[in-house]
Amino acid sequence: MSFAGIFLLVFFISALSILLLTPFAVKFGLVDVPNSERKFHNGDIPLIGGVSIYAGLVMGISLFITPNSSSLTYLVCSSIIVALGVADDVKDLSPRLRLFVQTVVAALMCAGSGMYIHYLGTMFGTSAVDIGALGYVVTVFAVLAAINAFNMIDGIDGLLGISSLVTFVGMGILFFLNDDMTNMKLTLILSGALIPYLIANLAGGVQEKDKRIVKIFMGDTGSMLIGFTVVWLLIQGTQPTLDGSVNSNAISFSAATALWLIAFPLMDMARVIVERVSRGQSPLKADRTHLHHILLQSGDSKQSALLKISTLSAFFAATGIAMHVSGFQEVTIFLTFLAAFALYTVRVRQLQKKPA
C-alpha cells in the first residue's frame, strides 16, 4: 500500500475509535474533571486521545510493519504504557508506582530489542564516544525524561499533539533520507493516528445546552505513549545495528541531531526542573512556570501561545534537519543546540519579568 493509503487507513481507525470510545469514557470515569487549581476547562472531557492513537498505532503496525523481535517488543512495551496511563487517568496513581512501571518498561525495551543508548558519536569532539553498559542506565533515564517532558507540555489544547507531530515528521524525513522504510512507516502511522485527536481536541467543545461532548484530551495515556515512542524511535535512528556496526547506513541521524528533534519539550523541562530545584521544590511538583503558562500570563491568548510554541518547535526541528543534511559536524550541531538552549532560557526569563 502507498504511504498515502497507510496514512488514511490509520487516520480512519483512530477517528473511529474516538467515536466508539467517547460514551465508554464517560461511563467508566475516564474523564478530566475541572477544578479550581489547574484545570479550568468547561465540563468533563474524555481522556481518550492516547487510547485512540494507540488503536491506530496497533492497526498500522499489524498491517504494515514486518513482525520481528523489535516490533513485537515495541508493541508489548507500548501496551504496558497504555495500560498504566489508563489506570492513572482513572485512579490517579502514585508517582512512585508510575516511575517503577516506566523503569520496568525501559528495561524490557532494552532486553527485548537489544537496542539501547550507548553510541553518542562525535558530538563531544573528533573521537566517537561509546559509553558501553552505562548506556542501559542512560536509556532508563531517557525514557523517564521523555515521558515527563511530553507530559509537562500538555497544558493547552493542541500543544502536545502538534509538538509530537513535529518530532515524528522530523524523524520520518531523516529515516526516509537514509532509506529506513520500516521506521519511516512507523512515524507515518503515528502521524496518521495523531491527526484525529488534534481535530477533536482543537475544534471540539462541550455543548452546554445538551451537554453533548465533542472534545477530547490526550490524558496521561497519550503523553506517556508519545514520550516512550519518541525515545524508541530516537534509539532506532541514532544507535548502531545489533551487530555493533557503525556506518552511514546503520545510523539515520546523529545523537546531536536527535536533540533538535525534541528541542522544545527537552528545553522547557530542563529549565523548569532547574528553577524548581533552585527554589527548594520537588522537580516533579506541578506549577505554572512552563512556557505556555508564561505566555498566557503575559497576555497571549491560548491560540497565540499555541502558534508561537508550535512555530518554535518546528523551527528547532528544521534547524537540526538542515544541519544534518548539510553535513555539519556533530560537535557543531551539539554546540549550536547548547547555544539555542541558553538563548531560550534567557528569553523565557525575560518573559517571566514582563508585567501581566
C-alpha positions as CSV (number, residue, x, y, z in Angstrom):
1,M,0.0,0.0,0.0
2,S,1.2,3.5,-0.7
3,F,2.2,5.9,2.0
4,A,-1.0,7.9,1.5
5,G,-3.0,4.7,1.8
6,I,-1.3,3.8,5.1
7,F,-1.9,7.3,6.5
8,L,-5.5,7.4,5.5
9,L,-6.3,3.9,6.9
10,V,-4.6,4.7,10.3
11,F,-6.4,8.1,10.3
12,F,-9.8,6.3,9.9
13,I,-9.1,3.7,12.6
14,S,-8.0,6.4,15.1
15,A,-11.1,8.6,14.2
16,L,-13.4,5.7,14.5
17,S,-12.0,4.8,17.9
18,I,-12.7,8.3,19.2
19,L,-16.4,7.9,18.2
20,L,-16.7,4.5,19.8
21,L,-14.8,5.2,23.0
22,T,-16.4,8.5,24.0
23,P,-19.5,7.1,25.6
24,F,-17.5,4.4,27.4
25,A,-15.1,7.1,28.7
26,V,-17.9,8.9,30.4
27,K,-19.5,5.7,31.8
28,F,-16.2,4.4,33.3
29,G,-14.9,7.8,34.6
30,L,-12.1,8.2,32.1
31,V,-12.7,12.0,32.0
32,D,-10.9,15.1,33.1
33,V,-12.9,17.0,35.7
34,P,-12.3,20.8,36.0
35,N,-11.2,22.2,39.4
36,S,-10.2,25.5,41.0
37,E,-6.5,24.7,40.9
38,R,-5.1,23.9,37.5
39,K,-8.0,22.6,35.3
40,F,-10.2,25.4,34.1
41,H,-11.9,23.8,31.1
42,N,-15.7,23.6,30.9
43,G,-17.3,20.2,31.5
44,D,-15.9,16.7,32.0
45,I,-13.7,15.9,29.0
46,P,-13.0,12.3,27.9
47,L,-9.3,11.3,28.2
48,I,-9.3,9.1,25.2
49,G,-6.8,10.8,22.9
50,G,-4.0,8.4,23.9
51,V,-6.2,5.3,23.5
52,S,-7.3,6.4,20.0
53,I,-3.7,6.9,19.0
54,Y,-2.8,3.5,20.4
55,A,-5.7,1.9,18.4
56,G,-4.4,3.4,15.1
57,L,-0.9,2.5,16.0
58,V,-1.6,-1.2,16.7
59,M,-3.6,-1.5,13.5
60,G,-0.9,0.2,11.5
61,I,1.9,-1.9,12.9
62,S,-0.1,-5.1,12.5
63,L,-0.8,-4.4,8.8
64,F,2.3,-2.6,7.5
65,I,5.3,-3.4,9.7
66,T,7.0,-6.8,9.3
67,P,6.8,-8.7,12.5
68,N,10.2,-9.3,14.3
69,S,11.6,-9.1,17.8
70,S,11.9,-5.3,17.6
71,S,8.3,-4.6,16.5
72,L,6.9,-7.1,19.0
73,T,8.9,-5.6,21.8
74,Y,7.6,-2.2,20.9
75,L,4.0,-3.4,20.9
76,V,4.4,-5.1,24.3
77,C,6.1,-2.1,25.9
78,S,3.6,0.4,24.4
79,S,0.7,-1.8,25.6
80,I,2.0,-1.7,29.1
81,I,2.5,2.0,28.9
82,V,-1.1,2.5,27.7
83,A,-2.5,0.2,30.5
84,L,-0.5,2.3,33.0
85,G,-1.8,5.5,31.5
86,V,-5.4,4.5,31.5
87,A,-5.2,3.4,35.1
88,D,-3.5,6.7,36.0
89,D,-6.2,8.7,34.2
90,V,-8.9,6.8,36.1
91,K,-7.4,6.3,39.5
92,D,-4.6,8.9,39.7
93,L,-1.7,6.5,40.6
94,S,1.1,7.5,42.9
95,P,4.3,8.9,41.2
96,R,6.4,6.1,42.6
97,L,4.3,3.4,41.0
98,R,4.3,5.2,37.7
99,L,8.1,5.6,37.8
100,F,8.5,1.9,38.8
101,V,6.4,0.6,35.8
102,Q,8.1,3.0,33.4
103,T,11.5,1.8,34.6
104,V,10.4,-1.8,34.1
105,V,9.2,-1.0,30.6
106,A,12.6,0.7,29.7
107,A,14.4,-2.4,30.9
108,L,12.1,-4.6,28.9
109,M,12.7,-2.5,25.8
110,C,16.5,-3.0,26.1
111,A,16.2,-6.7,26.8
112,G,13.6,-7.4,24.0
113,S,15.1,-5.3,21.2
114,G,18.7,-5.4,22.1
115,M,18.9,-1.6,21.4
116,Y,19.9,1.0,24.0
117,I,21.6,4.4,24.1
118,H,25.4,3.9,24.2
119,Y,26.8,5.4,21.0
120,L,27.0,9.2,21.2
121,G,29.0,9.7,18.0
122,T,31.4,12.7,17.8
123,M,29.1,15.2,19.5
124,F,31.8,15.9,22.2
125,G,34.8,16.2,19.8
126,T,36.6,14.4,17.0
127,S,36.5,10.9,18.6
128,A,33.4,8.8,18.7
129,V,32.1,8.1,22.2
130,D,30.6,4.8,23.3
131,I,29.6,4.5,26.9
132,G,29.1,0.8,26.8
133,A,27.0,-0.9,29.6
134,L,26.4,2.5,31.2
135,G,24.1,3.1,28.3
136,Y,21.4,0.9,30.0
137,V,21.2,3.3,32.8
138,V,21.2,6.3,30.4
139,T,18.4,4.6,28.5
140,V,16.2,4.2,31.5
141,F,16.7,7.9,32.4
142,A,16.0,8.9,28.8
143,V,12.6,7.0,28.8
144,L,11.6,8.7,32.1
145,A,12.8,12.1,30.9
146,A,10.9,11.9,27.6
147,I,7.7,10.7,29.2
148,N,7.8,13.6,31.7
149,A,8.9,16.1,29.1
150,F,6.0,15.5,26.8
151,N,3.6,15.2,29.8
152,M,4.7,18.6,31.1
153,I,3.9,20.5,27.9
154,D,0.3,19.1,27.8
155,G,-1.1,22.3,29.2
156,I,-3.1,24.0,26.4
157,D,-5.2,22.5,23.6
158,G,-3.1,21.1,20.7
159,L,0.3,21.8,22.2
160,L,1.3,18.2,23.0
161,G,-0.2,16.9,19.7
162,I,1.5,19.4,17.5
163,S,4.9,19.2,19.3
164,S,4.9,15.4,19.0
165,L,3.7,15.6,15.4
166,V,6.7,17.9,14.6
167,T,9.0,15.4,16.2
168,F,7.6,12.4,14.3
169,V,7.6,14.2,11.0
170,G,11.2,15.3,11.5
171,M,12.3,11.8,12.3
172,G,10.3,10.5,9.4
173,I,12.1,12.8,7.0
174,L,15.5,11.6,8.3
175,F,14.5,7.9,8.2
176,F,13.3,8.4,4.6
177,L,16.6,10.1,3.6
178,N,18.5,7.2,5.0
179,D,16.2,4.7,3.3
180,D,15.0,3.2,6.6
181,M,11.5,2.5,5.4
182,T,10.4,0.5,8.5
183,N,10.9,3.3,10.9
184,M,9.7,5.8,8.4
185,K,6.4,4.0,8.1
186,L,6.2,3.9,11.9
187,T,6.4,7.7,12.0
188,L,3.8,7.9,9.3
189,I,1.5,5.6,11.3
190,L,1.9,7.7,14.4
191,S,1.3,10.9,12.4
192,G,-1.9,9.5,10.9
193,A,-3.1,8.4,14.4
194,L,-2.4,11.8,15.9
195,I,-4.4,13.9,13.4
196,P,-7.9,12.8,14.5
197,Y,-7.0,13.6,18.1
198,L,-5.8,17.1,17.1
199,I,-9.0,17.7,15.2
200,A,-11.2,16.7,18.2
201,N,-9.0,18.5,20.7
202,L,-8.7,21.8,18.8
203,A,-12.1,22.0,17.1
204,G,-14.3,20.4,19.7
205,G,-16.1,21.7,22.8
206,V,-18.9,20.8,25.2
207,Q,-22.3,21.9,24.1
208,E,-23.8,23.5,27.2
209,K,-27.4,23.1,26.1
210,D,-27.5,19.3,25.8
211,K,-24.1,18.5,27.4
212,R,-23.0,16.8,24.3
213,I,-19.3,16.1,24.3
214,V,-17.4,16.8,21.1
215,K,-13.9,17.4,22.6
216,I,-11.3,15.1,24.0
217,F,-8.0,15.3,25.9
218,M,-4.8,13.3,25.4
219,G,-4.6,12.2,29.0
220,D,-1.5,10.7,30.7
221,T,-2.1,7.7,28.4
222,G,-1.2,9.7,25.4
223,S,1.7,11.7,26.9
224,M,3.4,8.5,28.2
225,L,2.8,6.6,24.9
226,I,4.3,9.5,22.9
227,G,7.2,10.0,25.2
228,F,8.1,6.3,25.1
229,T,7.7,6.1,21.4
230,V,9.9,9.2,20.8
231,V,12.7,7.5,22.8
232,W,12.2,4.2,20.9
233,L,12.5,5.9,17.5
234,L,15.4,8.1,18.6
235,I,17.3,4.9,19.6
236,Q,16.4,3.3,16.3
237,G,17.7,6.3,14.5
238,T,20.9,7.0,16.4
239,Q,22.3,3.7,17.6
240,P,24.3,1.1,15.7
241,T,22.7,-2.1,14.5
242,L,22.5,-5.2,16.7
243,D,25.9,-6.5,15.4
244,G,27.5,-3.3,16.6
245,S,28.5,-2.0,13.2
246,V,28.7,1.8,12.9
247,N,28.3,3.1,9.3
248,S,26.3,5.7,7.4
249,N,23.6,3.1,6.6
250,A,23.3,1.8,10.2
251,I,22.6,5.3,11.7
252,S,19.9,7.6,10.2
253,F,20.9,10.6,12.2
254,S,23.3,11.6,15.0
255,A,22.6,11.9,18.7
256,A,23.3,15.6,18.4
257,T,20.6,15.9,15.7
258,A,18.2,14.0,17.9
259,L,18.3,16.7,20.5
260,W,17.0,19.2,17.9
261,L,14.0,17.0,17.1
262,I,12.8,17.1,20.7
263,A,14.3,20.5,21.5
264,F,11.2,22.4,22.8
265,P,9.9,19.7,25.3
266,L,13.5,19.0,26.4
267,M,14.5,22.6,26.9
268,D,11.3,23.5,28.7
269,M,11.5,20.5,31.0
270,A,15.2,21.2,31.8
271,R,14.5,24.9,32.5
272,V,11.5,24.2,34.7
273,I,13.3,21.5,36.7
274,V,16.3,23.7,37.4
275,E,14.0,26.5,38.6
276,R,12.1,24.2,40.9
277,V,15.2,22.7,42.4
278,S,16.7,26.2,42.9
279,R,13.6,27.1,44.9
280,G,13.9,24.0,47.0
281,Q,10.9,22.3,45.4
282,S,10.5,18.8,44.1
283,P,11.4,18.7,40.4
284,L,8.1,16.9,39.7
285,K,5.9,19.3,41.6
286,A,3.3,20.8,39.3
287,D,3.3,24.6,38.9
288,R,2.6,27.3,36.3
289,T,6.2,28.0,35.1
290,H,6.1,26.3,31.7
291,L,6.4,28.4,28.6
292,H,2.7,28.2,27.7
293,H,1.8,29.4,31.3
294,I,4.2,32.3,31.0
295,L,2.9,33.3,27.6
296,L,-0.7,33.2,28.9
297,Q,0.2,35.2,32.0
298,S,2.0,37.8,29.8
299,G,-1.3,38.5,27.9
300,D,-1.3,36.0,25.0
301,S,-4.4,34.1,24.1
302,K,-4.3,30.3,24.0
303,Q,-4.3,30.3,20.2
304,S,-1.5,32.8,20.1
305,A,0.6,30.8,22.6
306,L,0.0,27.6,20.7
307,L,1.0,29.3,17.4
308,K,4.2,30.7,18.9
309,I,5.3,27.5,20.6
310,S,4.4,25.3,17.6
311,T,6.4,27.6,15.3
312,L,9.4,27.5,17.7
313,S,9.2,23.7,17.9
314,A,9.1,23.4,14.1
315,F,12.0,25.8,13.8
316,F,14.2,23.8,16.1
317,A,13.4,20.5,14.2
318,A,14.0,22.2,10.9
319,T,17.3,23.6,12.1
320,G,18.5,20.2,13.2
321,I,17.5,18.5,10.0
322,A,19.1,21.3,7.9
323,M,22.4,21.0,9.7
324,H,22.3,17.2,9.4
325,V,21.6,17.3,5.7
326,S,24.2,20.0,5.1
327,G,26.9,17.8,6.6
328,F,27.7,19.8,9.7
329,Q,30.0,18.1,12.2
330,E,28.2,16.5,15.1
331,V,30.1,18.6,17.7
332,T,29.0,21.8,15.8
333,I,25.3,20.6,15.9
334,F,25.6,19.9,19.6
335,L,27.3,23.2,20.5
336,T,24.7,25.1,18.4
337,F,22.0,23.3,20.4
338,L,23.5,24.4,23.7
339,A,23.7,27.9,22.4
340,A,20.0,27.8,21.4
341,F,19.1,26.4,24.8
342,A,20.9,29.3,26.5
343,L,19.1,31.8,24.3
344,Y,15.8,30.1,25.0
345,T,16.4,30.3,28.8
346,V,17.3,33.9,28.7
347,R,14.3,34.8,26.6
348,V,11.8,32.9,28.9
349,R,13.2,34.7,31.9
350,Q,12.7,38.0,30.2
351,L,9.0,37.0,29.6
352,Q,8.7,36.0,33.3
353,K,9.7,39.5,34.3
354,K,7.2,41.1,31.9
355,P,4.2,42.7,33.6
356,A,1.0,40.7,33.1
